[in-house]
Amino acid sequence: MIAKEKAKEKAIELVDRFKWKGDVARMSLDNSKQCALICVDEMIKERQILNNDFDRDRIIELKEVKQEINKL
């Protein structure tokens, strides 16, 4: 598991990648969050296919990031 602050940082980083290009907003926060959630869901699906100890731990971390995205 990753620390709550680290999950929050990752959530913000991922959402910001969709929201901003340089100093210019590309899309709304809601749309940015939806894109980030889709990405995290896809990463979780890929990890579930592999189904080993490392990937189970990573799935837990990704779910924490997903929770933090939803809080933004």
Buried (B, 14 or more C-beta within 10 A) or exposed (E): EBEEEBBBBBBBEBBEBBBEEEEEEEBEEEEBBBBBBEBBEEBBEEBEEEEEEEBEEBBEBBBBBBBBBEEB
